Amino acid sequence: MTDSTLGGILKVAGDFVIHRMGYGAMQLAGPHVFGPPRDRDEAIAVLREAVERGVDHIDTADFYGPFVVNELIKEALYPYPEHLRIVTKVGARRGEDGSWIFRREPEDLKAQVHENLKRLGLDALDAVNLRIGTREGTDFEPQFAEKFGALAELQQQGLIRHLGISSVSAEQLTEAQAIAPVVTVQNLYNLADRTDDALVDRCAAEGIAYAAFFPLGGFTPLQSDTLAKVAAGLGATPHQVALAWLLQRSPTMVLIPGTSSRAHLRENLAAADLVLPSDALAELDTIGA
């Protein structure tokens, strides 16, 4: 079974074509994105059902687990359907205690790309995001151009098809564009945190996919009486309304909500069919005002 809607089709950079509703694989790892999944069989089933329902865009990273999520993706989906786009990110490693260690030296970034290729069983990655900021937002990054340039070198070698950036500022997007085309920006953005409003609009104007991570609030789930009220009036869940709001926010918005449950996956995908009326949108906009 496939769902031909999933938020509609977005085409960027000529040959990068995806449905706007994708799937983020981070939650397939264990607690705190570390170690094996609680239920390996369910994790495999979630990945397979996502693709069966038409999802053609999976977001991952070798540091999820670490390694666990990419290995699950390969086990569940290899050989990959021709239409499936796997987007990964580099810029961090994990300590033995589960700590996050930012590693953005050019040679380490190149090594991380090769590690993603190996564990996913690919000759080339559809897209690679250079992760810059912290979980909380963007940050200054010394020698940003040199680090993004290292990925551009691998793109020229045919190991990466498209480049993106994550947790970045508008200035860093401009700096990256001077080196190589950017197909996607992946930043924190949701109903409650609209710091990136101007960047969302810029990406739409320039034909860049904006992938909102933590669309439901992340490790601190989005809580709002207004959201709950609007959802009840529409016969939907608050999470579905929050996702639908993002899809209506911008024509180049793409979503990568994550889950380790098939039931939750179905709930998330159904949000792509939810159309919010103008009065609901106006009410929801007050949340991030």
C-alpha positions as a LaTeX table, in Angstrom:
\begin{tabular}{lrrr}
\hline
Residue & $x$ (\AA) & $y$ (\AA) & $z$ (\AA) \\
\hline
Met1 & 0.00 & 0.00 & 0.00 \\
Thr2 & 1.27 & 3.49 & $-0.82$ \\
Asp3 & 0.03 & 6.93 & 0.07 \\
Ser4 & 0.44 & 9.19 & $-2.95$ \\
Thr5 & $-0.08$ & 12.41 & $-1.00$ \\
Leu6 & 2.25 & 12.61 & 2.01 \\
Gly7 & 2.27 & 16.38 & 1.79 \\
Gly8 & 2.83 & 16.51 & $-1.95$ \\
Ile9 & 6.00 & 16.36 & $-3.99$ \\
Leu10 & 8.98 & 18.67 & $-3.56$ \\
Lys11 & 11.63 & 18.89 & $-6.28$ \\
Val12 & 14.89 & 20.68 & $-5.58$ \\
Ala13 & 18.21 & 20.76 & $-7.42$ \\
Gly14 & 16.67 & 19.16 & $-10.48$ \\
Asp15 & 16.88 & 15.51 & $-9.47$ \\
Phe16 & 16.24 & 15.56 & $-5.71$ \\
Val17 & 12.55 & 14.67 & $-5.57$ \\
Ile18 & 10.79 & 13.65 & $-2.36$ \\
His19 & 7.40 & 13.66 & $-0.70$ \\
Arg20 & 7.31 & 16.40 & 1.91 \\
Met21 & 6.39 & 13.97 & 4.70 \\
Gly22 & 9.41 & 11.80 & 5.47 \\
Tyr23 & 10.61 & 9.78 & 8.42 \\
Gly24 & 13.31 & 10.52 & 10.99 \\
Ala25 & 15.05 & 7.38 & 12.20 \\
Met26 & 16.68 & 8.78 & 15.35 \\
Gln27 & 14.17 & 7.24 & 17.77 \\
Leu28 & 14.95 & 3.73 & 16.58 \\
Ala29 & 18.01 & 3.70 & 18.83 \\
Gly30 & 17.80 & 3.07 & 22.56 \\
Pro31 & 17.13 & 5.66 & 25.28 \\
His32 & 18.87 & 8.99 & 24.69 \\
Val33 & 19.63 & 7.85 & 21.11 \\
Phe34 & 22.17 & 5.39 & 22.50 \\
Gly35 & 22.43 & 1.63 & 22.29 \\
Pro36 & 20.11 & $-0.93$ & 20.68 \\
Pro37 & 16.35 & $-0.43$ & 20.27 \\
Arg38 & 13.94 & $-1.55$ & 22.95 \\
Asp39 & 12.20 & $-3.75$ & 20.37 \\
Arg40 & 14.35 & $-4.65$ & 17.36 \\
Asp41 & 11.54 & $-6.42$ & 15.49 \\
Glu42 & 9.29 & $-3.39$ & 15.85 \\
Ala43 & 12.07 & $-1.07$ & 14.66 \\
Ile44 & 12.50 & $-3.15$ & 11.51 \\
Ala45 & 8.73 & $-3.22$ & 11.01 \\
Val46 & 8.46 & 0.57 & 11.35 \\
Leu47 & 11.05 & 1.14 & 8.62 \\
Arg48 & 9.42 & $-1.32$ & 6.25 \\
Glu49 & 5.92 & 0.03 & 6.82 \\
Ala50 & 7.09 & 3.62 & 6.31 \\
Val51 & 8.41 & 2.74 & 2.86 \\
Glu52 & 5.34 & 0.61 & 2.06 \\
Arg53 & 3.16 & 3.64 & 2.82 \\
Gly54 & 5.08 & 5.80 & 0.36 \\
Val55 & 7.75 & 7.46 & 2.50 \\
Asp56 & 10.70 & 8.12 & 0.21 \\
His57 & 12.91 & 10.24 & 2.50 \\
Ile58 & 14.59 & 8.81 & 5.59 \\
Asp59 & 16.75 & 10.98 & 7.83 \\
Thr60 & 19.53 & 9.25 & 9.74 \\
Ala61 & 23.08 & 9.56 & 11.07 \\
Asp62 & 25.85 & 7.14 & 11.93 \\
Phe63 & 26.06 & 8.68 & 15.40 \\
Tyr64 & 22.52 & 7.55 & 16.21 \\
Gly65 & 23.24 & 4.59 & 18.44 \\
Pro66 & 26.02 & 4.99 & 17.39 \\
Phe67 & 25.82 & 2.90 & 14.21 \\
Val68 & 22.67 & 1.12 & 15.39 \\
Val69 & 20.17 & 3.06 & 13.29 \\
Asn70 & 22.10 & 2.82 & 10.02 \\
Glu71 & 22.54 & $-0.91$ & 10.57 \\
Leu72 & 18.78 & $-1.26$ & 11.16 \\
Ile73 & 18.01 & 0.68 & 7.98 \\
Lys74 & 20.25 & $-1.61$ & 5.95 \\
Glu75 & 18.80 & $-4.75$ & 7.53 \\
Ala76 & 15.22 & $-3.62$ & 6.95 \\
Leu77 & 15.43 & $-2.07$ & 3.50 \\
Tyr78 & 18.50 & $-3.24$ & 1.58 \\
Pro79 & 18.52 & $-3.49$ & $-1.40$ \\
Tyr80 & 16.89 & $-0.09$ & $-1.32$ \\
Pro81 & 13.94 & 0.86 & $-3.52$ \\
Glu82 & 15.09 & 3.04 & $-6.40$ \\
His83 & 12.93 & 5.97 & $-5.27$ \\
Leu84 & 14.15 & 5.97 & $-1.65$ \\
Arg85 & 16.37 & 8.88 & $-0.60$ \\
Ile86 & 18.52 & 8.36 & 2.51 \\
Val87 & 19.77 & 11.60 & 4.03 \\
Thr88 & 22.44 & 11.44 & 6.69 \\
Lys89 & 24.44 & 13.96 & 8.69 \\
Val90 & 27.98 & 14.31 & 9.94 \\
Gly91 & 29.70 & 16.44 & 12.55 \\
Ala92 & 29.52 & 14.39 & 15.74 \\
Arg93 & 30.56 & 11.16 & 17.37 \\
Arg94 & 29.47 & 9.41 & 20.56 \\
Gly95 & 31.45 & 8.65 & 23.67 \\
Glu96 & 31.34 & 5.26 & 25.37 \\
Asp97 & 29.07 & 6.84 & 27.99 \\
Gly98 & 26.64 & 8.09 & 25.34 \\
Ser99 & 27.98 & 11.65 & 25.38 \\
Trp100 & 27.81 & 13.76 & 22.21 \\
Ile101 & 31.24 & 14.74 & 20.92 \\
Phe102 & 31.32 & 17.30 & 18.12 \\
Arg103 & 33.91 & 16.32 & 15.50 \\
Arg104 & 34.07 & 18.67 & 12.55 \\
Glu105 & 37.68 & 18.56 & 11.43 \\
Pro106 & 37.71 & 18.14 & 7.63 \\
Glu107 & 39.45 & 14.75 & 7.70 \\
Asp108 & 37.10 & 13.43 & 10.38 \\
Leu109 & 34.09 & 14.64 & 8.39 \\
Lys110 & 35.36 & 12.72 & 5.38 \\
Ala111 & 35.87 & 9.64 & 7.55 \\
Gln112 & 32.31 & 9.94 & 8.84 \\
Val113 & 30.98 & 10.01 & 5.27 \\
His114 & 32.85 & 6.79 & 4.46 \\
Glu115 & 31.50 & 5.19 & 7.65 \\
Asn116 & 27.93 & 6.09 & 6.68 \\
Leu117 & 28.49 & 4.63 & 3.20 \\
Lys118 & 29.83 & 1.38 & 4.64 \\
Arg119 & 27.11 & 0.81 & 7.23 \\
Leu120 & 24.29 & 1.74 & 4.86 \\
Gly121 & 25.78 & $-0.37$ & 2.06 \\
Leu122 & 25.82 & 2.48 & $-0.44$ \\
Asp123 & 28.25 & 3.66 & $-3.11$ \\
Ala124 & 26.99 & 7.24 & $-2.80$ \\
Leu125 & 24.85 & 9.11 & $-0.28$ \\
Asp126 & 21.78 & 10.95 & $-1.60$ \\
Ala127 & 22.39 & 13.91 & 0.71 \\
Val128 & 24.68 & 14.73 & 3.61 \\
Asn129 & 23.99 & 17.47 & 6.14 \\
Leu130 & 26.86 & 19.14 & 7.94 \\
Arg131 & 25.63 & 19.50 & 11.52 \\
Ile132 & 26.96 & 22.71 & 13.07 \\
Gly133 & 24.99 & 24.02 & 16.04 \\
Thr134 & 24.00 & 22.46 & 19.32 \\
Arg135 & 20.68 & 20.78 & 20.08 \\
Glu136 & 19.42 & 24.13 & 21.32 \\
Gly137 & 20.14 & 26.05 & 18.11 \\
Thr138 & 22.76 & 27.60 & 15.88 \\
Asp139 & 26.28 & 28.51 & 16.90 \\
Phe140 & 29.39 & 30.14 & 15.47 \\
Glu141 & 31.66 & 27.61 & 13.79 \\
Pro142 & 35.33 & 28.45 & 13.11 \\
Gln143 & 36.57 & 27.59 & 9.60 \\
Phe144 & 33.04 & 26.78 & 8.50 \\
Ala145 & 33.96 & 27.13 & 4.83 \\
Glu146 & 36.84 & 24.66 & 5.16 \\
Lys147 & 34.57 & 22.09 & 6.80 \\
Phe148 & 31.74 & 22.42 & 4.30 \\
Gly149 & 34.35 & 22.43 & 1.55 \\
Ala150 & 35.54 & 18.99 & 2.69 \\
Leu151 & 32.08 & 17.61 & 1.93 \\
Ala152 & 32.01 & 19.47 & $-1.38$ \\
Glu153 & 35.22 & 17.63 & $-2.31$ \\
Leu154 & 33.51 & 14.29 & $-1.69$ \\
Gln155 & 30.56 & 15.47 & $-3.77$ \\
Gln156 & 32.95 & 16.15 & $-6.66$ \\
Gln157 & 34.30 & 12.63 & $-6.23$ \\
Gly158 & 30.78 & 11.21 & $-6.58$ \\
Leu159 & 30.43 & 9.96 & $-2.99$ \\
Ile160 & 27.72 & 12.51 & $-2.13$ \\
Arg161 & 24.98 & 13.59 & $-4.53$ \\
His162 & 23.64 & 16.61 & $-2.64$ \\
Leu163 & 24.73 & 18.75 & 0.30 \\
Gly164 & 22.81 & 20.24 & 3.19 \\
Ile165 & 23.49 & 21.99 & 6.47 \\
Ser166 & 21.93 & 21.60 & 9.90 \\
Ser167 & 21.55 & 23.86 & 12.93 \\
Val168 & 22.86 & 26.83 & 10.99 \\
Ser169 & 22.29 & 30.57 & 10.72 \\
Ala170 & 21.29 & 32.52 & 7.64 \\
Glu171 & 24.88 & 33.76 & 7.39 \\
Gln172 & 26.20 & 30.19 & 7.35 \\
Leu173 & 23.74 & 29.30 & 4.58 \\
Thr174 & 25.12 & 32.17 & 2.50 \\
Glu175 & 28.68 & 31.03 & 3.21 \\
Ala176 & 27.87 & 27.45 & 2.21 \\
Gln177 & 26.14 & 28.53 & $-1.01$ \\
Ala178 & 29.34 & 30.27 & $-2.10$ \\
Ile179 & 31.06 & 26.85 & $-2.01$ \\
Ala180 & 28.44 & 24.44 & $-3.37$ \\
Pro181 & 24.65 & 24.29 & $-3.90$ \\
Val182 & 22.64 & 23.62 & $-0.74$ \\
Val183 & 19.51 & 21.51 & $-1.22$ \\
Thr184 & 18.33 & 21.39 & 2.38 \\
Val185 & 18.56 & 23.27 & 5.66 \\
Gln186 & 17.70 & 21.20 & 8.73 \\
Asn187 & 16.99 & 23.36 & 11.78 \\
Leu188 & 14.90 & 23.37 & 14.93 \\
Tyr189 & 11.46 & 24.78 & 14.12 \\
Asn190 & 7.94 & 24.12 & 15.34 \\
Leu191 & 4.74 & 25.85 & 16.46 \\
Ala192 & 6.30 & 27.07 & 19.68 \\
Asp193 & 9.83 & 27.85 & 18.49 \\
Arg194 & 9.66 & 30.09 & 15.43 \\
Thr195 & 13.09 & 31.69 & 15.68 \\
Asp196 & 13.77 & 30.60 & 12.11 \\
Asp197 & 10.74 & 32.29 & 10.53 \\
Ala198 & 12.85 & 34.46 & 8.21 \\
Leu199 & 15.06 & 31.53 & 7.20 \\
Val200 & 12.00 & 29.38 & 6.43 \\
Asp201 & 10.79 & 32.10 & 4.07 \\
Arg202 & 14.22 & 32.50 & 2.50 \\
Cys203 & 14.45 & 28.77 & 1.79 \\
Ala204 & 11.05 & 28.86 & 0.11 \\
Ala205 & 12.11 & 31.81 & $-2.05$ \\
Glu206 & 15.35 & 30.08 & $-3.06$ \\
Gly207 & 13.88 & 26.62 & $-3.63$ \\
Ile208 & 15.68 & 24.98 & $-0.70$ \\
Ala209 & 14.03 & 22.23 & 1.35 \\
Tyr210 & 13.66 & 23.28 & 4.97 \\
Ala211 & 13.54 & 20.19 & 7.20 \\
Ala212 & 12.12 & 21.07 & 10.60 \\
Phe213 & 13.57 & 18.82 & 13.26 \\
Phe214 & 11.88 & 18.41 & 16.62 \\
Pro215 & 8.58 & 19.32 & 14.89 \\
Leu216 & 6.75 & 18.14 & 18.01 \\
Gly217 & 9.07 & 19.77 & 20.52 \\
Gly218 & 11.74 & 17.09 & 20.74 \\
Phe219 & 12.85 & 15.74 & 24.10 \\
Thr220 & 10.41 & 18.17 & 25.78 \\
Pro221 & 7.13 & 17.46 & 23.96 \\
Leu222 & 5.12 & 20.42 & 22.75 \\
Gln223 & 2.40 & 21.32 & 25.27 \\
Ser224 & $-0.25$ & 23.94 & 24.58 \\
Asp225 & $-3.87$ & 24.39 & 25.62 \\
Thr226 & $-4.48$ & 26.24 & 22.35 \\
Leu227 & $-3.07$ & 23.35 & 20.32 \\
Ala228 & $-5.17$ & 20.83 & 22.24 \\
Lys229 & $-8.31$ & 22.94 & 21.72 \\
Val230 & $-7.77$ & 23.30 & 17.96 \\
Ala231 & $-7.02$ & 19.59 & 17.63 \\
Ala232 & $-10.19$ & 18.62 & 19.48 \\
Gly233 & $-12.24$ & 20.86 & 17.20 \\
Leu234 & $-10.76$ & 19.17 & 14.12 \\
Gly235 & $-11.04$ & 15.62 & 15.46 \\
Ala236 & $-7.27$ & 15.19 & 15.26 \\
Thr237 & $-4.45$ & 14.72 & 17.74 \\
Pro238 & $-2.32$ & 17.68 & 18.84 \\
His239 & 0.71 & 16.10 & 17.18 \\
Gln240 & $-1.14$ & 15.77 & 13.88 \\
Val241 & $-2.17$ & 19.42 & 14.01 \\
Ala242 & 1.39 & 20.53 & 14.80 \\
Leu243 & 2.69 & 18.59 & 11.80 \\
Ala244 & $-0.07$ & 19.85 & 9.50 \\
Trp245 & 0.69 & 23.44 & 10.55 \\
Leu246 & 4.30 & 22.98 & 9.48 \\
Leu247 & 3.30 & 21.62 & 6.07 \\
Gln248 & 1.04 & 24.63 & 5.51 \\
Arg249 & 3.67 & 27.04 & 6.81 \\
Ser250 & 5.89 & 26.83 & 3.70 \\
Pro251 & 5.80 & 25.10 & 0.30 \\
Thr252 & 9.38 & 23.86 & 0.75 \\
Met253 & 8.89 & 22.60 & 4.32 \\
Val254 & 9.65 & 18.89 & 4.72 \\
Leu255 & 8.94 & 16.87 & 7.84 \\
Ile256 & 10.93 & 14.03 & 9.39 \\
Pro257 & 8.93 & 13.07 & 12.50 \\
Gly258 & 10.42 & 10.08 & 14.25 \\
Thr259 & 8.91 & 7.15 & 16.09 \\
Ser260 & 9.71 & 3.59 & 17.06 \\
Ser261 & 6.05 & 2.52 & 16.86 \\
Arg262 & 4.01 & 1.56 & 13.81 \\
Ala263 & 0.85 & 2.98 & 15.37 \\
His264 & 2.55 & 6.34 & 15.94 \\
Leu265 & 3.99 & 6.21 & 12.40 \\
Arg266 & 0.47 & 5.90 & 10.97 \\
Glu267 & $-0.69$ & 8.82 & 13.10 \\
Asn268 & 2.16 & 10.99 & 11.85 \\
Leu269 & 1.62 & 10.12 & 8.19 \\
Ala270 & $-2.10$ & 10.84 & 8.46 \\
Ala271 & $-1.24$ & 14.43 & 9.44 \\
Ala272 & $-0.24$ & 15.08 & 5.83 \\
Asp273 & $-3.91$ & 14.81 & 4.83 \\
Leu274 & $-5.11$ & 17.27 & 7.47 \\
Val275 & $-5.99$ & 20.69 & 6.05 \\
Leu276 & $-6.19$ & 23.45 & 8.64 \\
Pro277 & $-8.84$ & 26.13 & 8.05 \\
Ser278 & $-7.85$ & 29.78 & 8.29 \\
Asp279 & $-9.39$ & 30.30 & 11.74 \\
Ala280 & $-7.44$ & 27.34 & 13.11 \\
Leu281 & $-4.22$ & 28.68 & 11.58 \\
Ala282 & $-4.82$ & 32.07 & 13.17 \\
Glu283 & $-5.32$ & 30.47 & 16.57 \\
Leu284 & $-2.24$ & 28.30 & 16.22 \\
Asp285 & $-0.11$ & 31.26 & 15.21 \\
Thr286 & $-0.68$ & 32.79 & 18.64 \\
Ile287 & 1.32 & 29.96 & 20.24 \\
Gly288 & 4.63 & 31.18 & 18.88 \\
Ala289 & 3.82 & 34.88 & 18.99 \\
\hline
\end{tabular}
